[in-house]
Amino acid sequence: MSGDTDRRAFVLGFVAATFAAALRPGAAEAAGGAIKDQPWAVWDKNDKPVRGGYFRVAAEQYIGKMNPNHWPVNDWVSMGYFHERLMFNDGQYKPTVPWLAESVKFEDPKTVLMRLREGVTFHDGSAFDAASIKYQMEWIKDAKNQAWTLGMMAPLESIEIVDPLTLRWKFKQPWAAFNGVMTNVPGYALSAKALQADGDKYDIDPKGTGPYLLEEASPGNYLKLKRNPNWWFAKASGHPDMPYFDGIHVSVIPDPAVRLANLRAGKIDALTLEKSQYAAVRNDPNLNIYRFPGNHTAGLRFNTTKGVFQDIRLRKAVSHAIDRRALIAGTQFGLARIASCIFPGDHWCHNPELKPVAFDPDLSKKLLAEAGHANGLTVKGYYPNTAIGQTVAEAVRNMLGKVGITWQVDLLAPAQSATRMREADYDLATGGWTWVFDPDPTATGLYHPGGGFNFGRSKNDQVIALVEAGRQEIDLEKRKQIYWQMEKVLYDAYEDAWLWWDETVVAYRKQVQGWKNEGFMKYRDAWFWAHPLWFKDGKQ
């Protein structure tokens, strides 16, 4: 399939099916109901939570702005302690879990009816209701408020208040990613009263609906939160003592070695570990260590529209020259899964039929010879100038060198990398995607001409048509099939060299109780926020 006419025909076929899908019960719906009846809200009857104590954690950087729509935000976990979202993703990153929203239903591909939960209040005592959400979304869309999330809300045309707890959202065009956007930054509920009073002050004095309120802040040093005694979820879930900690203290500790030393000394209670630290602590008798899949994809991007990598044989030669298993063992300390395409293996849009590209240096040499480069090939590119970036780049460069490919790789700061990407001044460079949630930002960003990370380097007409279809298909099952097909096309074209899907390791002092790794992996955000942790005896 090629050309704009073919793409339009392809998309229109999917759009026609969308209207029928929207009329079927369950099409793109997030059904709510009583909190205590939800599978992600079920508690182990053997758990006996205890109130008390301040939970102490460390962050690499201070949180920054506390309005999630103002940049920079450096600590999204802390953001979630005082702000909650309208919806969450499930364990496959599918946006199907209503949180502050009670239900979300597409009435047609350009209209959504959303019912909000009753009895929720913001930290300033104002009501969480349809009027507050309408004001917030209009505030985001007003350019003078400088919300970096404005572009994410571009498809929104208007919001109608149906009744005090019900909204009707109208879109300019079919917006399949709407639910996904509501699980993302624009979905954080902010007090309209506080925004109206002083939008700039909100950056340092947030008023959300979450389990903790801001108690004290020392920019660059620490953030201190106190328990919200009126947290709506505690009552709704039948666990009125939640959250169990009296508060949370977030210390800013830039050095990972110092963070780990503080954990082992009992000065902090939990830590997301650097991969290099895992081996040293995994058998520590004073810690509980948990490992789970992350939603980051590491890879290398090809410039497929100019230069040598217009030839698929040379893209294949690169991809088969990389020993991904050795790369993960040597640079990621074993904490990753071999990737077969752009969406992580546990993501609902990943095609499970795809297998990782085989390490086959002999095939790489054969392909180089077939493409007229039997005596070797030299390509240029860039990679992040960080400690781990240097290690990965050197490892890949050595692997490519063994089959006759010389990768002249520059280690660059983010601003320099962005310039090279915008100018498409590379053959092979750092790629992949961090924080893979709704599929559209990733698919559009990397593989659509209008994507913010493409800049003309990829123009696969069949992929472009599938990306455009995925934006408009509101039936989740049909949308999944579109992205499975898109991944198959990308895979067959060797559009990029995907390396690994990340893994994360967290450590807790044994005094901290309540983490259930299986429940978290199955339900993700909903489980995390529905099951607050506690100290064994209510004290540090």
Protein Blocks (a to p, Z undefined) as FASTA:
>chain_A
ZZjklmmmmmmmmmmmmmmmmmpghiapacebjfklpmklpccfkbccdeedjdddddfb
debjabfkbccdfblklmmmmpccfbdcdfkopafbcfkbmbdcdfbfkbccddddehia
cfkopacdfklmmmmmmmmmmmklopaklmmmmmpmbdcdfblmbccdddfbdcfklmmm
mmmmmlpccdfklmmmommlmmmmccdfbfbdcfbdcehiaccddddfkbfklmmnopak
bcfbfbdcddddfblklmmmmmmnopafbdcddfklmmmmmmgckbccdddddfbdcddd
ddfkgcjklpmklmmmmmmmpcfklmmmmmnnopacddfbfbdfkbckbcfkbccddddf
klmmmmmmmnopanopcddddddddfklmmmmmmmmmmmmmnopacddddddfklmmmmm
mnopafbdcedjehiabfklmmmmmmgmkbcklnopaccfklmmmmmmmmmmmbfklmmm
mmmmmmmmmmmnomaacfbdcdddddddfkbghiafklmmmnmmmmmmmmccddfkopZZ
